[in-house]
């Protein structure tokens, strides 16, 4: 645990992250949201950077990934940790990783019920709603580099 009361966030490649992130993603996406396992775990995991939020017992309570093209995805928080800032900490850790990698903006596909969460973190909707994995989403973006504040 960090001194803020939030779990410590670490960034790893998939070889290290897989045994930690897979159980949480399976619980949230496959069991809770009924996303088929074969589309939940995909070829993008291997080429992405993964944020892991570790609870005081060493268990992962939050995760997300940053793809090589600046897309953030697979944001998941354990049900018992939701509403406690874990998702925001994971998201900001992924944004910080994108900054370190030189991106000028990050993008994501937000589930419609989570739009407010992403707006609070500076993301803006773009385009029309669409269905992905049977769930309604909106594309969103956030400037993080030299173009910050400009739509591009």
Residue pairs with C-beta under 8 A, 6 or more apart in sequence:
1 7
1 8
1 55
1 56
2 8
6 53
6 84
6 85
6 86
6 89
7 53
7 54
7 55
7 56
7 61
7 62
7 81
7 86
7 89
8 53
8 54
9 51
9 52
9 53
9 62
9 89
9 90
9 93
10 51
10 52
10 54
11 49
11 50
11 51
11 52
11 93
11 94
11 97
12 49
12 50
12 52
13 49
13 50
14 45
14 46
14 47
14 48
14 50
17 50
17 52
17 63
18 45
20 52
20 60
20 63
21 50
21 52
21 60
21 63
21 65
21 74
22 41
23 60
24 60
24 61
24 62
24 63
24 76
24 78
25 40
25 41
25 63
25 74
25 76
26 37
26 40
27 76
27 78
27 79
28 76
28 77
28 78
28 79
29 35
29 40
29 74
29 76
29 133
30 36
30 37
30 40
32 79
33 133
33 135
34 134
35 133
35 134
35 135
36 133
39 133
40 74
40 133
44 65
44 67
44 73
45 65
47 67
47 68
48 65
48 66
48 67
48 68
49 65
49 66
49 94
49 97
49 101
50 63
50 64
50 65
50 66
51 62
51 63
51 64
51 65
51 66
51 90
51 93
51 94
51 97
52 60
52 62
52 63
53 60
53 61
53 62
53 63
53 77
53 81
53 86
53 89
53 90
54 60
54 61
55 61
55 78
55 81
59 78
60 78
61 77
61 78
61 80
61 81
61 86
62 76
62 77
62 78
62 81
62 86
62 87
62 89
62 90
63 74
63 75
63 76
63 90
64 72
64 73
64 74
64 75
64 76
64 90
64 91
64 93
64 94
65 72
65 73
65 74
65 94
66 72
66 94
66 97
66 98
66 101
66 106
67 73
70 98
70 103
70 105
70 106
70 107
71 106
71 107
71 108
71 109
72 91
72 94
72 95
72 98
72 106
72 107
72 108
73 108
73 109
75 87
75 90
75 91
75 108
77 86
77 87
77 90
78 86
87 117
88 117
88 120
88 121
91 118
91 121
92 121
94 106
95 106
95 121
95 142
95 144
98 106
98 144
99 144
99 145
102 145
103 144
103 145
104 143
104 144
104 145
104 146
104 147
104 148
104 152
105 141
105 142
105 143
105 144
105 145
105 147
105 152
106 141
106 142
106 144
107 139
107 140
107 141
107 142
108 118
108 123
108 139
108 140
108 141
109 130
109 132
109 137
109 138
109 139
109 140
110 117
110 118
110 123
110 125
110 137
110 138
110 139
110 140
111 135
111 136
111 137
112 129
112 135
112 136
112 137
112 138
115 125
115 138
115 140
118 140
121 142
122 142
123 140
123 141
123 142
124 140
124 141
124 142
124 151
125 138
125 139
125 140
126 138
126 139
126 140
126 141
127 138
127 139
128 138
129 136
129 137
129 138
130 136
130 137
130 138
130 139
131 137
143 149
143 150
143 151
143 152
